[in-house]
């Protein structure tokens, strides 16, 4: 099984409750293709979303998601990398996503070294790295952070000289957990 990431944008905002209900409705289609929804990260404005799945391959995920009625324009396989010593509590507290895009493939080690070199910038803005998703082609990266807000992450990343395409606060929608409608980033 491999990690598959689906990125979506919406002209009309979605609610966390809607995402949860659609995800639960799609479980039958997903199960037919041995695809398991791992959770979704919905931007605070409801216009961007990243979903993670476990599937035998990308084509299984693509077929299952299409049958469930989802647009699958930006669907990619990748690897998941957690911060050293990450505990479940820290992962649950992640609230800001950084999108990175690269013209040529990058190594995870090179990006990690850059971030470690700028660790003081993150610390100064109370930003904590939690998890990274790196695309199989090493040209796309999504990084999760715990921070007071998205602007703190944007400033820390800029000061540390880290590449970024977009930074946004999110609400996590996870299987088996209630939708948190009160906690804002």
Phi, psi and omega per residue, in radians:
X1 nan 2.583 -3.126
X2 -2.287 2.778 3.071
X3 -1.448 2.320 3.129
X4 -2.189 2.353 3.141
X5 -1.991 2.330 3.042
X6 -2.012 2.192 3.077
X7 -1.941 2.362 3.140
X8 -2.435 2.632 3.029
X9 -2.182 2.629 -3.083
X10 -2.329 2.423 3.084
X11 -1.336 -0.552 3.069
X12 -1.903 2.327 -3.081
X13 -1.129 2.534 3.058
X14 -1.771 2.752 3.022
X15 -1.812 2.751 3.105
X16 -1.080 -0.648 3.133
X17 -1.116 -0.701 3.110
X18 -1.126 -0.783 3.129
X19 -1.047 -0.785 3.118
X20 -1.035 -0.819 -3.086
X21 -1.155 -0.717 3.116
X22 -1.135 -0.699 3.132
X23 -1.111 -0.731 3.119
X24 -1.189 -0.671 3.091
X25 -1.113 -0.541 -3.094
X26 -1.426 -0.150 -3.060
X27 -0.950 -0.668 3.141
X28 -1.094 -0.839 3.103
X29 -1.073 -0.751 -3.121
X30 -1.117 -0.773 -3.109
X31 -1.075 -0.618 3.119
X32 -1.029 -0.511 -3.109
X33 -1.836 0.177 -3.120
X34 1.051 0.693 3.122
X35 -1.885 2.316 -3.140
X36 -2.102 2.162 3.078
X37 -1.257 2.210 -3.131
X38 -1.748 -0.276 3.129
X39 2.503 2.887 -3.142
X40 -2.307 2.592 3.063
X41 -2.039 1.958 -3.098
X42 -1.824 2.217 3.130
X43 -1.037 2.653 -3.121
X44 -1.040 -0.469 3.100
X45 -1.559 -0.032 3.078
X46 1.317 0.199 -3.055
X47 -1.831 -0.138 3.101
X48 -2.309 2.596 3.113
X49 -2.677 2.496 3.022
X50 -2.146 2.253 3.107
X51 -2.098 2.486 3.099
X52 -2.029 2.403 3.134
X53 -2.269 2.746 2.922
X54 -1.959 2.273 -3.076
X55 -2.635 2.799 3.092
X56 -1.104 -0.586 -3.134
X57 -2.888 3.003 -3.094
X58 -1.127 -0.699 -3.089
X59 -1.118 -0.649 3.076
X60 -1.074 -0.779 3.130
X61 -1.132 -0.766 3.141
X62 -1.038 -0.833 -3.132
X63 -1.103 -0.798 -3.133
X64 -1.089 -0.786 -3.114
X65 -1.178 -0.692 3.085
X66 -1.089 -0.775 3.125
X67 -1.098 -0.512 3.104
X68 -1.437 -0.064 3.083
X69 1.620 0.215 -3.119
X70 -1.576 2.539 2.995
X71 -1.348 2.306 -3.056
X72 -2.145 0.665 -3.129
X73 -1.068 -0.778 -3.097
X74 -1.989 1.493 -3.120
X75 -2.211 2.181 -3.082
X76 -2.538 2.577 3.056
X77 -1.474 2.632 3.115
X78 -2.838 -3.002 3.118
X79 -2.113 2.624 -3.089
X80 -1.870 2.336 -3.105
X81 -2.363 2.015 3.140
X82 -1.604 2.724 3.055
X83 -1.085 2.537 3.098
X84 -0.988 2.351 3.108
X85 1.261 0.289 -3.114
X86 -1.097 2.337 3.034
X87 -1.966 2.888 -3.079
X88 -1.016 -0.607 3.138
X89 -1.102 -0.731 3.135
X90 -1.141 -0.695 3.116
X91 -1.117 -0.714 3.135
X92 -1.153 -0.403 -3.121
X93 -1.564 -0.111 3.109
X94 -1.016 2.415 -3.076
X95 -2.541 0.008 3.136
X96 -2.351 2.377 3.137
X97 -1.997 2.386 3.044
X98 -1.990 2.201 3.064
X99 -1.706 2.336 3.081
X100 -2.213 2.433 3.067
X101 -2.287 2.464 -3.070
X102 -2.231 2.421 3.122
X103 -1.180 -0.577 3.095
X104 -2.276 2.784 -3.108
X105 -0.993 2.523 3.108
X106 -2.089 2.780 3.041
X107 -1.713 2.494 3.107
X108 -1.033 -0.702 -3.134
X109 -1.045 -0.698 -3.135
X110 -1.147 -0.744 3.125
X111 -1.177 -0.735 3.119
X112 -1.083 -0.701 3.123
X113 -1.102 -0.712 3.105
X114 -1.102 -0.748 -3.129
X115 -1.174 -0.707 3.110
X116 -1.103 -0.638 3.101
X117 -1.124 -0.511 3.130
X118 -1.771 0.351 -3.075
X119 -0.985 -0.620 -3.138
X120 -1.097 -0.631 3.114
X121 -1.096 -0.757 3.116
X122 -1.112 -0.808 -3.133
X123 -1.046 -0.755 -3.137
X124 -1.058 -0.497 -3.131
X125 -1.800 0.180 3.136
X126 1.012 0.758 -3.129
X127 -1.867 2.280 -3.140
X128 -2.155 2.166 3.071
X129 -1.197 2.427 -3.115
X130 -2.114 -0.915 -3.014
X131 -2.723 2.634 3.058
X132 -2.236 2.468 2.928
X133 -1.968 2.126 3.123
X134 -1.981 2.206 -3.136
X135 -1.115 2.665 -3.128
X136 -1.013 -0.590 3.122
X137 -1.461 -0.001 3.095
X138 1.048 0.526 3.104
X139 -1.982 -0.073 -3.092
X140 -2.390 2.421 -3.141
X141 -2.525 2.395 3.025
X142 -2.110 2.222 -3.111
X143 -2.110 2.359 3.124
X144 -1.825 2.452 -3.133
X145 -2.357 2.746 2.945
X146 -1.882 2.178 -3.072
X147 -2.730 2.865 3.089
X148 -1.052 -0.598 -3.128
X149 -2.966 3.008 -3.122
X150 -1.132 -0.601 -3.128
X151 -1.132 -0.634 3.078
X152 -1.060 -0.726 3.132
X153 -1.182 -0.769 3.137
X154 -1.018 -0.820 3.129
X155 -1.110 -0.802 -3.131
X156 -1.093 -0.743 3.140
X157 -1.133 -0.752 3.125
X158 -1.089 -0.835 -3.119
X159 -1.131 -0.537 3.132
X160 -1.454 -0.085 3.133
X161 1.292 0.454 -3.126
X162 -1.472 2.457 3.083
X163 -1.279 2.473 3.047
X164 -2.683 2.537 3.097
X165 -1.739 -0.646 -3.069
X166 -2.794 2.607 3.078
X167 -2.305 2.281 3.106
X168 -2.631 2.538 3.080
X169 -1.366 2.569 -3.116
X170 -2.407 2.907 2.996
X171 -2.033 2.239 3.119
X172 -1.465 2.368 3.060
X173 -2.108 1.926 -3.003
X174 -2.085 2.530 3.119
X175 -1.026 2.374 3.060
X176 1.395 -0.063 3.123
X177 -2.023 2.537 3.109
X178 -1.149 2.677 3.108
X179 -1.328 2.184 3.122
X180 -1.476 1.938 -3.126
X181 -1.826 0.043 -3.072
X182 -1.888 -0.514 -3.036
X183 -1.444 2.053 3.117
X184 -1.967 2.579 3.101
X185 -1.692 nan nan
